[in-house]
């Protein structure tokens, strides 16, 4: 059974819009009639920017670990479009391979900045506007955040933080919904490069996760908030 979504007169901010998942979520909202605003460190003219039609989005270039940039971006979106209905917190990355005693402090700082701080800052500044629209925030956690594991403990900790902040935002706000998705391994060019010998057929297609994002912003999940939704696929 297929599902269709309709978001006319809605405005969404997608962080990490140039990546595989960010671009898939952006395309989903565009196809559903939403105004899509996107933020990323990577610009549309970069070969690593994966959104096929960047001219269809209102793009904001900036570092979302910098609170002043986040605040300026959110306020700019509201000034331009009059509202902000949805936030898709997708900016993030993976680093691993080392045990805790061999992990550099700079790796800890980097992962917490990119995976958790960006989610915190974007949510902080978007919440007042999304509350006005009774909208939704959807963020990316990870299946691996549910337990410790060898080699990527810092990454797991950041994604556990995303889940806990999601639950907190849901508890603190009655007018908006906040949920997270938990992928296993997403089928992205970067993951294929890092794991060339893996069975890529078991990985989750970004467009399938994008459908879950849209579902969690739709009226079909109007009573769902504070959830962490598995999007594991076969991996």
C-alpha positions as MATLAB code, in Angstrom:
seq = 'XXXXXXXXXXXXXXXXXXXXXXXXXXXXXXXXXXXXXXXXXXXXXXXXXXXXXXXXXXXXXXXXXXXXXXXXXXXXXXXXXXXXXXXXXXXXXXXXXXXXXXXXXXXXXXXXXXXXXXXXXXXXXXXXXXXXXXXXXXXXXXXXXXXXXXXXXXXXXXXXXXXXXXXXXXXXXXXXXXXXXXXXXXXXXXXXXXXXXXXXXXXXXXXXXXXXXXXXXXXXXXXXXXXXXXXXXXX';
ca = [
       0.000    0.000    0.000;
       1.372    3.399   -0.951;
       0.831    6.623    0.950;
       0.534   10.149   -0.336;
       1.028   13.359    1.610;
      -0.229   16.878    1.111;
       1.419   19.866    2.778;
       0.091   22.973    0.995;
       0.804   26.307    2.669;
       3.356   24.636    4.959;
       6.965   25.664    5.513;
       9.645   23.150    6.494;
      13.291   23.625    7.438;
      15.580   20.720    6.557;
      19.061   20.777    8.089;
      21.744   18.853    6.238;
      19.694   19.265    3.071;
      22.627   18.526    0.788;
      23.131   14.990    2.081;
      21.485   11.776    0.924;
      18.770   11.730    3.585;
      18.317   15.508    3.705;
      17.815   15.694   -0.045;
      15.342   12.792    0.025;
      13.282   14.464    2.769;
      13.394   17.768    0.883;
      12.183   16.101   -2.323;
       9.361   14.427   -0.411;
       8.128   17.705    1.041;
       8.493   19.471   -2.305;
       6.410   16.806   -4.014;
       3.804   17.237   -1.261;
       3.500   20.960   -1.987;
       5.437   22.419    0.939;
       7.781   25.378    0.867;
      11.163   23.834    1.640;
      13.957   25.791    3.286;
      17.297   24.076    3.597;
      20.466   24.666    5.579;
      23.871   23.103    5.046;
      27.601   23.761    5.184;
      27.818   22.290    1.674;
      26.579   24.667   -1.016;
      24.446   23.662   -4.025;
      27.359   24.171   -6.419;
      29.456   21.558   -4.598;
      29.681   18.087   -6.168;
      28.785   16.540   -2.797;
      25.449   18.392   -2.710;
      22.969   15.643   -3.606;
      19.679   17.533   -4.013;
      18.855   17.355   -7.728;
      16.865   20.574   -7.951;
      18.310   23.063   -5.434;
      16.590   25.924   -7.247;
      13.287   24.652   -5.806;
      14.367   25.322   -2.211;
      15.121   28.435   -0.180;
      18.728   27.642    0.716;
      20.646   29.009    3.713;
      24.389   28.430    3.887;
      25.769   28.218    7.403;
      27.250   26.299   10.294;
      24.443   25.104   12.575;
      26.846   24.575   15.465;
      26.934   28.400   15.678;
      23.874   29.656   17.560;
      23.934   33.082   15.929;
      23.764   31.428   12.494;
      20.865   29.224   13.557;
      18.932   32.128   15.041;
      19.510   34.272   11.951;
      18.422   31.444    9.655;
      15.206   30.651   11.517;
      14.257   34.305   11.819;
      15.048   34.813    8.141;
      12.757   31.956    7.164;
       9.888   33.316    9.249;
      10.438   36.821    7.885;
      10.409   35.532    4.304;
       7.589   33.011    4.525;
       5.542   34.182    7.508;
       5.714   30.915    9.446;
       7.602   27.715   10.185;
       5.551   24.515   10.456;
       8.081   21.690   10.496;
      11.722   21.081   11.342;
      13.662   18.088   10.014;
      16.869   17.745   12.037;
      19.027   15.714    9.661;
      22.485   17.309    9.893;
      24.843   14.680   11.282;
      27.660   12.281   10.583;
      29.380    9.093   11.778;
      32.872    8.553   13.091;
      34.139    5.357   14.655;
      36.744    2.636   14.675;
      38.490    3.459   17.947;
      37.885    2.340   21.511;
      37.086    4.990   24.119;
      40.653    5.032   25.473;
      41.969    5.642   21.948;
      39.381    8.208   20.831;
      40.687   11.737   20.396;
      39.011   14.501   22.367;
      38.563   16.374   19.113;
      36.445   13.480   17.794;
      34.202   13.709   20.856;
      33.755   17.458   20.361;
      33.153   17.074   16.633;
      30.460   14.417   16.947;
      28.596   16.117   19.770;
      28.680   19.389   17.845;
      27.482   17.983   14.524;
      25.011   15.360   15.751;
      23.581   16.820   18.951;
      24.322   20.525   19.178;
      22.867   21.240   15.744;
      19.681   19.405   16.722;
      19.488   21.306   20.011;
      20.074   24.746   18.489;
      17.742   24.269   15.532;
      14.999   22.969   17.821;
      15.543   25.736   20.391;
      15.006   28.500   17.868;
      12.298   26.755   15.865;
      10.083   25.686   18.783;
       8.312   29.040   19.354;
       7.355   29.283   15.678;
       6.364   25.630   15.296;
       4.226   25.893   18.426;
       2.278   28.692   16.734;
       1.505   26.370   13.827;
       0.891   23.212   15.920;
       3.574   21.649   13.765;
       6.207   18.974   14.261;
       9.905   18.343   14.744;
      11.472   15.122   13.466;
      15.107   14.309   14.264;
      17.536   11.533   13.369;
      18.649    9.193   16.137;
      20.019    5.698   15.400;
      19.346    2.049   16.176;
      22.837    1.852   17.691;
      21.860    4.503   20.268;
      19.888    1.857   22.149;
      22.981    0.161   23.548;
      26.724    0.500   23.867;
      29.014   -1.113   21.356;
      32.628   -1.415   20.312;
      34.318    1.243   18.257;
      31.726    3.999   17.943;
      30.630    4.767   21.486;
      30.760    8.527   21.039;
      28.514    8.385   17.988;
      26.051    6.182   19.893;
      26.050    8.639   22.791;
      25.222   11.578   20.524;
      22.311    9.724   18.964;
      21.040    8.676   22.406;
      21.131   12.375   23.247;
      18.960   13.108   20.226;
      16.360   10.618   21.510;
      16.362   12.132   25.013;
      16.084   15.707   23.740;
      13.238   14.594   21.483;
      11.383   13.141   24.471;
      12.066   16.326   26.428;
      10.776   18.610   23.675;
       7.633   16.489   23.448;
       7.118   16.688   27.227;
       7.654   20.440   27.367;
       5.384   21.434   24.468;
       1.682   20.718   24.093;
       1.167   22.485   20.772;
       3.806   20.685   18.711;
       4.850   17.078   18.224;
       8.463   15.908   18.463;
       9.604   12.499   17.291;
      12.786   10.795   16.164;
      13.581    8.143   13.591;
      16.159    5.440   14.244;
      17.886    4.159   11.101;
      20.287    1.255   11.045;
      22.571    1.776    8.037;
      21.340    4.198    5.375;
      22.285    3.528    1.771;
      24.356    6.641    1.077;
      27.424    7.272   -1.100;
      29.486    7.960    2.036;
      28.452    4.706    3.722;
      29.186    2.717    0.573;
      32.623    4.295    0.421;
      33.336    3.517    4.077;
      31.929   -0.040    3.894;
      32.550   -1.256    0.333;
      32.342   -4.963    1.224;
      28.983   -4.780    3.033;
      25.731   -6.130    1.618;
      24.256   -2.854    0.418;
      20.976   -4.539   -0.494;
      20.147   -4.756    3.224;
      20.592   -1.042    3.802;
      17.672    1.378    4.030;
      16.904    3.626    1.076;
      16.783    7.315    2.086;
      13.461    7.773    0.291;
      11.834    5.198    2.554;
      13.007    7.092    5.624;
      11.794   10.316    4.021;
       8.292    8.820    3.857;
       8.473    8.255    7.617;
       9.462   11.900    8.123;
       6.432   13.036    6.174;
       4.167   10.623    8.041;
       5.380   11.983   11.395;
       4.559   15.513   10.241;
       1.149   14.566    8.866;
      -2.267   14.398   10.502;
      -1.986   10.601   10.389;
       0.286   10.781   13.450;
      -1.499   13.590   15.265;
      -1.393   11.684   18.579;
       2.252   10.572   18.261;
       4.853   12.595   20.137;
       7.985   11.663   22.040;
       8.472    8.479   20.002;
      11.624    6.945   18.546;
      10.523    5.138   15.411;
      12.605    2.232   14.061;
      13.452    2.498   10.354;
      15.848   -0.435   10.278;
      14.892   -2.171    7.046;
      16.731   -5.487    6.726;
      20.022   -4.269    8.162;
];
